[in-house]
Amino acid sequence: MNRDAEGPAVRVDAPTERTNERTRDIDLLPTLDVLRVLNAEDRTVPEAVGRSLPDLAHAVDRAVAALRGGGRVHYVGAGTSGRLAVLDAAELIPTYNVPADWVVAHQAGGAGAFQKPVENAEDDAEAGAAVVRAEVAAGDFVLGLTASGRTPYVLGALRAAREIGAGTALMSANPESAGDAPADLTIAVDTGPEPIAGSTRMKAGTAQKLVLTSFSTAVMIRMGRTYSNLMVSLLATNAKLRGRTVEILREATAASEDECARALTAADGDLKTALVHLLTGAEVPRAAAALTTADGRVRDALRTLGS
């Protein structure tokens, strides 16, 4: 018996589930034409994401307010959505050197579901609620991710988050689910029918990746983890990244490679401190103190030091 087929069947009425007339004969095409058709479908995704940017901006602002208030940001998802959420949260730690609990991902089925599907996990609304009750506090921000907009695990988590007093938003590829979503905000990216029916890891998944990357990057910018368009908070955990810190300092200050290396050494490897030191001429301890006062925001530290 196929255990995945047990339980009641639920029909999801969403744009992603409808037939894509442009790809009906895709299985008759030569390989290169298959890829061209898929690429043409993929090119529609950024425009769909673009139409959702005003709603996404509200979510970014709510997340920033939560972090500045001492709270956390939580992603909640199932299947592809959950895996993308786990990936985005994990990448923020080395990229922006943020505390590991600033952005936390919760996936239906737990950590094991990242590599293998966990039977019926996404259908368990109470499991989603239980994770939130255990991990989320009032003042946190919870972003639910589901292609259909109707995944029980995610909706259960959002309902519990609202009861706790956390801010909430739902990102989906189904505008038709926005009206009854249990969230303060909805980010509905209408990517339309998938090229392969039932495979929301394709256009809907690409949209969720774009939304998550834009969301978390904008949050990091607003939190002062960048200077200009440079990653000045990255954690230099390998040779490539150590080289990148020097290049970032050179780009930001026009100092020589030797000057940048010396500044990094004097700042115990802290790129932001070295940057403020080089831009202002302030001694390293004074540059570090200005950054502490500015809560790590380089531009605010520069203003404090009169630059």
GUNU-547662 format. One record per residue (C-alpha): residue number from 0; residue in three letters; x, y, z. Coordinates in steps of 0.1 Angstrom, whole numbers, plus 5000, padded with zeros to 4 digits. Example, Ala and Ser with C-alpha at 12.3 -4.5 7.8 and 13.67 -1.06 7.14 Angstrom:
+-----+-----+------+------+------+
!   n ! res !   xx !   yy !   zz !
+-----+-----+------+------+------+
!   0 ! ALA ! 5123 ! 4955 ! 5078 !
!   1 ! SER ! 5137 ! 4989 ! 5071 !
+-----+-----+------+------+------+
END
This chain:
+-----+-----+------+------+------+
!   n ! res !   xx !   yy !   zz !
+-----+-----+------+------+------+
!   0 ! MET ! 5000 ! 5000 ! 5000 !
!   1 ! ASN ! 5012 ! 5035 ! 4992 !
!   2 ! ARG ! 5010 ! 5051 ! 5027 !
!   3 ! ASP ! 5013 ! 5086 ! 5011 !
!   4 ! ALA ! 4978 ! 5080 ! 4996 !
!   5 ! GLU ! 4962 ! 5074 ! 5030 !
!   6 ! GLY ! 4937 ! 5099 ! 5044 !
!   7 ! PRO ! 4912 ! 5122 ! 5027 !
!   8 ! ALA ! 4920 ! 5139 ! 4994 !
!   9 ! VAL ! 4918 ! 5177 ! 4993 !
!  10 ! ARG ! 4915 ! 5196 ! 4961 !
!  11 ! VAL ! 4934 ! 5229 ! 4961 !
!  12 ! ASP ! 4919 ! 5256 ! 4939 !
!  13 ! ALA ! 4948 ! 5278 ! 4932 !
!  14 ! PRO ! 4964 ! 5294 ! 4901 !
!  15 ! THR ! 4994 ! 5271 ! 4905 !
!  16 ! GLU ! 4972 ! 5240 ! 4901 !
!  17 ! ARG ! 4955 ! 5250 ! 4868 !
!  18 ! THR ! 4965 ! 5238 ! 4834 !
!  19 ! ASN ! 4992 ! 5258 ! 4816 !
!  20 ! GLU ! 4982 ! 5259 ! 4779 !
!  21 ! ARG ! 5016 ! 5270 ! 4769 !
!  22 ! THR ! 5032 ! 5238 ! 4780 !
!  23 ! ARG ! 5007 ! 5211 ! 4770 !
!  24 ! ASP ! 5030 ! 5195 ! 4745 !
!  25 ! ILE ! 5063 ! 5200 ! 4764 !
!  26 ! ASP ! 5069 ! 5162 ! 4766 !
!  27 ! LEU ! 5070 ! 5161 ! 4728 !
!  28 ! LEU ! 5098 ! 5186 ! 4724 !
!  29 ! PRO ! 5135 ! 5181 ! 4721 !
!  30 ! THR ! 5156 ! 5188 ! 4752 !
!  31 ! LEU ! 5167 ! 5223 ! 4742 !
!  32 ! ASP ! 5131 ! 5234 ! 4734 !
!  33 ! VAL ! 5119 ! 5219 ! 4767 !
!  34 ! LEU ! 5145 ! 5242 ! 4785 !
!  35 ! ARG ! 5135 ! 5272 ! 4764 !
!  36 ! VAL ! 5098 ! 5267 ! 4774 !
!  37 ! LEU ! 5107 ! 5264 ! 4810 !
!  38 ! ASN ! 5130 ! 5295 ! 4808 !
!  39 ! ALA ! 5102 ! 5315 ! 4792 !
!  40 ! GLU ! 5079 ! 5305 ! 4821 !
!  41 ! ASP ! 5106 ! 5314 ! 4846 !
!  42 ! ARG ! 5109 ! 5349 ! 4831 !
!  43 ! THR ! 5074 ! 5357 ! 4842 !
!  44 ! VAL ! 5082 ! 5353 ! 4879 !
!  45 ! PRO ! 5102 ! 5385 ! 4886 !
!  46 ! GLU ! 5073 ! 5406 ! 4872 !
!  47 ! ALA ! 5049 ! 5388 ! 4895 !
!  48 ! VAL ! 5072 ! 5394 ! 4925 !
!  49 ! GLY ! 5074 ! 5431 ! 4915 !
!  50 ! ARG ! 5037 ! 5435 ! 4918 !
!  51 ! SER ! 5039 ! 5424 ! 4954 !
!  52 ! LEU ! 5066 ! 5448 ! 4965 !
!  53 ! PRO ! 5044 ! 5473 ! 4984 !
!  54 ! ASP ! 5031 ! 5444 ! 5006 !
!  55 ! LEU ! 5066 ! 5430 ! 5010 !
!  56 ! ALA ! 5078 ! 5464 ! 5022 !
!  57 ! HIS ! 5052 ! 5464 ! 5050 !
!  58 ! ALA ! 5065 ! 5430 ! 5060 !
!  59 ! VAL ! 5101 ! 5442 ! 5060 !
!  60 ! ASP ! 5092 ! 5471 ! 5082 !
!  61 ! ARG ! 5073 ! 5449 ! 5107 !
!  62 ! ALA ! 5103 ! 5425 ! 5109 !
!  63 ! VAL ! 5127 ! 5454 ! 5115 !
!  64 ! ALA ! 5105 ! 5467 ! 5143 !
!  65 ! ALA ! 5104 ! 5433 ! 5159 !
!  66 ! LEU ! 5142 ! 5429 ! 5158 !
!  67 ! ARG ! 5148 ! 5465 ! 5171 !
!  68 ! GLY ! 5125 ! 5457 ! 5199 !
!  69 ! GLY ! 5145 ! 5427 ! 5209 !
!  70 ! GLY ! 5122 ! 5402 ! 5192 !
!  71 ! ARG ! 5129 ! 5376 ! 5165 !
!  72 ! VAL ! 5117 ! 5368 ! 5130 !
!  73 ! HIS ! 5103 ! 5334 ! 5123 !
!  74 ! TYR ! 5097 ! 5316 ! 5090 !
!  75 ! VAL ! 5071 ! 5289 ! 5089 !
!  76 ! GLY ! 5067 ! 5266 ! 5059 !
!  77 ! ALA ! 5062 ! 5231 ! 5046 !
!  78 ! GLY ! 5077 ! 5212 ! 5017 !
!  79 ! THR ! 5096 ! 5234 ! 4992 !
!  80 ! SER ! 5085 ! 5265 ! 5011 !
!  81 ! GLY ! 5099 ! 5252 ! 5043 !
!  82 ! ARG ! 5132 ! 5242 ! 5027 !
!  83 ! LEU ! 5137 ! 5276 ! 5011 !
!  84 ! ALA ! 5130 ! 5292 ! 5045 !
!  85 ! VAL ! 5156 ! 5270 ! 5062 !
!  86 ! LEU ! 5181 ! 5279 ! 5035 !
!  87 ! ASP ! 5175 ! 5317 ! 5037 !
!  88 ! ALA ! 5177 ! 5317 ! 5075 !
!  89 ! ALA ! 5210 ! 5297 ! 5075 !
!  90 ! GLU ! 5227 ! 5319 ! 5050 !
!  91 ! LEU ! 5221 ! 5351 ! 5070 !
!  92 ! ILE ! 5245 ! 5340 ! 5098 !
!  93 ! PRO ! 5277 ! 5340 ! 5077 !
!  94 ! THR ! 5266 ! 5367 ! 5053 !
!  95 ! TYR ! 5257 ! 5393 ! 5078 !
!  96 ! ASN ! 5272 ! 5379 ! 5110 !
!  97 ! VAL ! 5238 ! 5380 ! 5128 !
!  98 ! PRO ! 5230 ! 5361 ! 5159 !
!  99 ! ALA ! 5216 ! 5327 ! 5151 !
! 100 ! ASP ! 5183 ! 5334 ! 5167 !
! 101 ! TRP ! 5175 ! 5366 ! 5148 !
! 102 ! VAL ! 5158 ! 5347 ! 5120 !
! 103 ! VAL ! 5146 ! 5312 ! 5127 !
! 104 ! ALA ! 5130 ! 5288 ! 5103 !
! 105 ! HIS ! 5104 ! 5262 ! 5113 !
! 106 ! GLN ! 5096 ! 5234 ! 5088 !
! 107 ! ALA ! 5067 ! 5210 ! 5089 !
! 108 ! GLY ! 5081 ! 5176 ! 5099 !
! 109 ! GLY ! 5112 ! 5191 ! 5116 !
! 110 ! ALA ! 5148 ! 5190 ! 5105 !
! 111 ! GLY ! 5145 ! 5156 ! 5089 !
! 112 ! ALA ! 5120 ! 5170 ! 5064 !
! 113 ! PHE ! 5147 ! 5191 ! 5048 !
! 114 ! GLN ! 5160 ! 5162 ! 5028 !
! 115 ! LYS ! 5131 ! 5137 ! 5029 !
! 116 ! PRO ! 5093 ! 5143 ! 5028 !
! 117 ! VAL ! 5076 ! 5137 ! 5061 !
! 118 ! GLU ! 5042 ! 5120 ! 5057 !
! 119 ! ASN ! 5012 ! 5143 ! 5063 !
! 120 ! ALA ! 5033 ! 5169 ! 5082 !
! 121 ! GLU ! 5020 ! 5198 ! 5063 !
! 122 ! ASP ! 4984 ! 5188 ! 5071 !
! 123 ! ASP ! 4989 ! 5191 ! 5109 !
! 124 ! ALA ! 4976 ! 5225 ! 5119 !
! 125 ! GLU ! 4981 ! 5218 ! 5156 !
! 126 ! ALA ! 5018 ! 5209 ! 5150 !
! 127 ! GLY ! 5023 ! 5244 ! 5135 !
! 128 ! ALA ! 5005 ! 5260 ! 5164 !
! 129 ! ALA ! 5026 ! 5240 ! 5189 !
! 130 ! VAL ! 5059 ! 5251 ! 5174 !
! 131 ! VAL ! 5048 ! 5287 ! 5176 !
! 132 ! ARG ! 5036 ! 5284 ! 5212 !
! 133 ! ALA ! 5070 ! 5269 ! 5221 !
! 134 ! GLU ! 5092 ! 5293 ! 5201 !
! 135 ! VAL ! 5074 ! 5326 ! 5195 !
! 136 ! ALA ! 5069 ! 5355 ! 5219 !
! 137 ! ALA ! 5048 ! 5386 ! 5217 !
! 138 ! GLY ! 5065 ! 5412 ! 5197 !
! 139 ! ASP ! 5081 ! 5387 ! 5173 !
! 140 ! PHE ! 5073 ! 5386 ! 5136 !
! 141 ! VAL ! 5061 ! 5354 ! 5119 !
! 142 ! LEU ! 5062 ! 5350 ! 5081 !
! 143 ! GLY ! 5043 ! 5320 ! 5068 !
! 144 ! LEU ! 5051 ! 5306 ! 5034 !
! 145 ! THR ! 5028 ! 5283 ! 5014 !
! 146 ! ALA ! 5023 ! 5282 ! 4976 !
! 147 ! SER ! 4986 ! 5274 ! 4979 !
! 148 ! GLY ! 4980 ! 5299 ! 5007 !
! 149 ! ARG ! 4961 ! 5271 ! 5025 !
! 150 ! THR ! 4986 ! 5247 ! 5041 !
! 151 ! PRO ! 4972 ! 5237 ! 5075 !
! 152 ! TYR ! 5006 ! 5236 ! 5093 !
! 153 ! VAL ! 5013 ! 5272 ! 5082 !
! 154 ! LEU ! 4979 ! 5285 ! 5089 !
! 155 ! GLY ! 4978 ! 5269 ! 5123 !
! 156 ! ALA ! 5011 ! 5285 ! 5131 !
! 157 ! LEU ! 4999 ! 5320 ! 5120 !
! 158 ! ARG ! 4967 ! 5317 ! 5141 !
! 159 ! ALA ! 4987 ! 5308 ! 5172 !
! 160 ! ALA ! 5012 ! 5336 ! 5165 !
! 161 ! ARG ! 4983 ! 5362 ! 5164 !
! 162 ! GLU ! 4969 ! 5348 ! 5197 !
! 163 ! ILE ! 5004 ! 5353 ! 5213 !
! 164 ! GLY ! 5006 ! 5389 ! 5200 !
! 165 ! ALA ! 5033 ! 5384 ! 5174 !
! 166 ! GLY ! 5031 ! 5402 ! 5140 !
! 167 ! THR ! 5022 ! 5380 ! 5111 !
! 168 ! ALA ! 5023 ! 5378 ! 5073 !
! 169 ! LEU ! 5015 ! 5351 ! 5048 !
! 170 ! MET ! 5034 ! 5348 ! 5015 !
! 171 ! SER ! 5017 ! 5326 ! 4989 !
! 172 ! ALA ! 5013 ! 5322 ! 4951 !
! 173 ! ASN ! 4975 ! 5323 ! 4955 !
! 174 ! PRO ! 4959 ! 5357 ! 4956 !
! 175 ! GLU ! 4925 ! 5340 ! 4961 !
! 176 ! SER ! 4935 ! 5329 ! 4996 !
! 177 ! ALA ! 4944 ! 5364 ! 5008 !
! 178 ! GLY ! 4910 ! 5374 ! 5020 !
! 179 ! ASP ! 4907 ! 5348 ! 5047 !
! 180 ! ALA ! 4943 ! 5344 ! 5056 !
! 181 ! PRO ! 4949 ! 5345 ! 5094 !
! 182 ! ALA ! 4976 ! 5371 ! 5091 !
! 183 ! ASP ! 4981 ! 5409 ! 5095 !
! 184 ! LEU ! 4996 ! 5411 ! 5060 !
! 185 ! THR ! 4995 ! 5390 ! 5029 !
! 186 ! ILE ! 5021 ! 5389 ! 5001 !
! 187 ! ALA ! 5004 ! 5372 ! 4972 !
! 188 ! VAL ! 5026 ! 5366 ! 4942 !
! 189 ! ASP ! 5004 ! 5354 ! 4913 !
! 190 ! THR ! 5028 ! 5332 ! 4893 !
! 191 ! GLY ! 5000 ! 5315 ! 4874 !
! 192 ! PRO ! 4998 ! 5279 ! 4863 !
! 193 ! GLU ! 5030 ! 5259 ! 4867 !
! 194 ! PRO ! 5047 ! 5245 ! 4835 !
! 195 ! ILE ! 5043 ! 5211 ! 4851 !
! 196 ! ALA ! 5010 ! 5208 ! 4869 !
! 197 ! GLY ! 5013 ! 5201 ! 4906 !
! 198 ! SER ! 5050 ! 5211 ! 4908 !
! 199 ! THR ! 5050 ! 5242 ! 4929 !
! 200 ! ARG ! 5087 ! 5239 ! 4934 !
! 201 ! MET ! 5090 ! 5256 ! 4900 !
! 202 ! LYS ! 5076 ! 5291 ! 4894 !
! 203 ! ALA ! 5060 ! 5294 ! 4928 !
! 204 ! GLY ! 5092 ! 5281 ! 4944 !
! 205 ! THR ! 5113 ! 5306 ! 4924 !
! 206 ! ALA ! 5090 ! 5334 ! 4935 !
! 207 ! GLN ! 5093 ! 5324 ! 4972 !
! 208 ! LYS ! 5131 ! 5323 ! 4968 !
! 209 ! LEU ! 5131 ! 5358 ! 4953 !
! 210 ! VAL ! 5107 ! 5371 ! 4980 !
! 211 ! LEU ! 5127 ! 5356 ! 5009 !
! 212 ! THR ! 5160 ! 5368 ! 4996 !
! 213 ! SER ! 5146 ! 5403 ! 4990 !
! 214 ! PHE ! 5129 ! 5403 ! 5024 !
! 215 ! SER ! 5159 ! 5392 ! 5044 !
! 216 ! THR ! 5183 ! 5415 ! 5025 !
! 217 ! ALA ! 5161 ! 5445 ! 5030 !
! 218 ! VAL ! 5158 ! 5437 ! 5067 !
! 219 ! MET ! 5196 ! 5434 ! 5070 !
! 220 ! ILE ! 5200 ! 5468 ! 5052 !
! 221 ! ARG ! 5175 ! 5484 ! 5075 !
! 222 ! MET ! 5192 ! 5469 ! 5105 !
! 223 ! GLY ! 5225 ! 5485 ! 5095 !
! 224 ! ARG ! 5243 ! 5453 ! 5085 !
! 225 ! THR ! 5255 ! 5469 ! 5053 !
! 226 ! TYR ! 5274 ! 5501 ! 5044 !
! 227 ! SER ! 5265 ! 5515 ! 5010 !
! 228 ! ASN ! 5260 ! 5483 ! 4989 !
! 229 ! LEU ! 5288 ! 5464 ! 5008 !
! 230 ! MET ! 5285 ! 5435 ! 5032 !
! 231 ! VAL ! 5304 ! 5450 ! 5061 !
! 232 ! SER ! 5290 ! 5425 ! 5087 !
! 233 ! LEU ! 5300 ! 5393 ! 5070 !
! 234 ! LEU ! 5317 ! 5366 ! 5091 !
! 235 ! ALA ! 5351 ! 5357 ! 5076 !
! 236 ! THR ! 5351 ! 5320 ! 5082 !
! 237 ! ASN ! 5374 ! 5309 ! 5053 !
! 238 ! ALA ! 5402 ! 5322 ! 5032 !
! 239 ! LYS ! 5379 ! 5335 ! 5005 !
! 240 ! LEU ! 5359 ! 5355 ! 5029 !
! 241 ! ARG ! 5390 ! 5368 ! 5046 !
! 242 ! GLY ! 5402 ! 5381 ! 5013 !
! 243 ! ARG ! 5367 ! 5396 ! 5007 !
! 244 ! THR ! 5369 ! 5416 ! 5039 !
! 245 ! VAL ! 5401 ! 5433 ! 5026 !
! 246 ! GLU ! 5385 ! 5440 ! 4992 !
! 247 ! ILE ! 5354 ! 5455 ! 5009 !
! 248 ! LEU ! 5376 ! 5478 ! 5029 !
! 249 ! ARG ! 5395 ! 5488 ! 4998 !
! 250 ! GLU ! 5363 ! 5495 ! 4979 !
! 251 ! ALA ! 5348 ! 5516 ! 5008 !
! 252 ! THR ! 5379 ! 5536 ! 5018 !
! 253 ! ALA ! 5402 ! 5536 ! 4987 !
! 254 ! ALA ! 5430 ! 5526 ! 5012 !
! 255 ! SER ! 5458 ! 5503 ! 5001 !
! 256 ! GLU ! 5456 ! 5466 ! 5006 !
! 257 ! ASP ! 5484 ! 5468 ! 5033 !
! 258 ! GLU ! 5465 ! 5496 ! 5051 !
! 259 ! CYS ! 5433 ! 5476 ! 5051 !
! 260 ! ALA ! 5451 ! 5445 ! 5064 !
! 261 ! ARG ! 5467 ! 5465 ! 5092 !
! 262 ! ALA ! 5434 ! 5481 ! 5101 !
! 263 ! LEU ! 5417 ! 5447 ! 5103 !
! 264 ! THR ! 5445 ! 5434 ! 5125 !
! 265 ! ALA ! 5442 ! 5464 ! 5148 !
! 266 ! ALA ! 5404 ! 5459 ! 5150 !
! 267 ! ASP ! 5408 ! 5422 ! 5158 !
! 268 ! GLY ! 5392 ! 5413 ! 5125 !
! 269 ! ASP ! 5361 ! 5434 ! 5129 !
! 270 ! LEU ! 5354 ! 5448 ! 5095 !
! 271 ! LYS ! 5330 ! 5476 ! 5107 !
! 272 ! THR ! 5355 ! 5489 ! 5133 !
! 273 ! ALA ! 5383 ! 5489 ! 5107 !
! 274 ! LEU ! 5360 ! 5507 ! 5082 !
! 275 ! VAL ! 5351 ! 5535 ! 5107 !
! 276 ! HIS ! 5387 ! 5538 ! 5117 !
! 277 ! LEU ! 5399 ! 5542 ! 5081 !
! 278 ! LEU ! 5371 ! 5566 ! 5071 !
! 279 ! THR ! 5374 ! 5589 ! 5101 !
! 280 ! GLY ! 5410 ! 5585 ! 5113 !
! 281 ! ALA ! 5397 ! 5578 ! 5148 !
! 282 ! GLU ! 5417 ! 5554 ! 5169 !
! 283 ! VAL ! 5403 ! 5518 ! 5168 !
! 284 ! PRO ! 5389 ! 5519 ! 5204 !
! 285 ! ARG ! 5371 ! 5552 ! 5196 !
! 286 ! ALA ! 5357 ! 5538 ! 5163 !
! 287 ! ALA ! 5345 ! 5507 ! 5182 !
! 288 ! ALA ! 5328 ! 5528 ! 5208 !
! 289 ! ALA ! 5311 ! 5549 ! 5182 !
! 290 ! LEU ! 5297 ! 5517 ! 5166 !
! 291 ! THR ! 5285 ! 5504 ! 5199 !
! 292 ! THR ! 5266 ! 5537 ! 5205 !
! 293 ! ALA ! 5252 ! 5535 ! 5170 !
! 294 ! ASP ! 5240 ! 5499 ! 5175 !
! 295 ! GLY ! 5264 ! 5487 ! 5148 !
! 296 ! ARG ! 5252 ! 5511 ! 5121 !
! 297 ! VAL ! 5282 ! 5525 ! 5102 !
! 298 ! ARG ! 5266 ! 5557 ! 5089 !
! 299 ! ASP ! 5254 ! 5566 ! 5124 !
! 300 ! ALA ! 5289 ! 5560 ! 5138 !
! 301 ! LEU ! 5304 ! 5582 ! 5111 !
! 302 ! ARG ! 5280 ! 5610 ! 5120 !
! 303 ! THR ! 5289 ! 5606 ! 5157 !
! 304 ! LEU ! 5325 ! 5610 ! 5148 !
! 305 ! GLY ! 5318 ! 5640 ! 5126 !
! 306 ! SER ! 5324 ! 5624 ! 5092 !
+-----+-----+------+------+------+
END
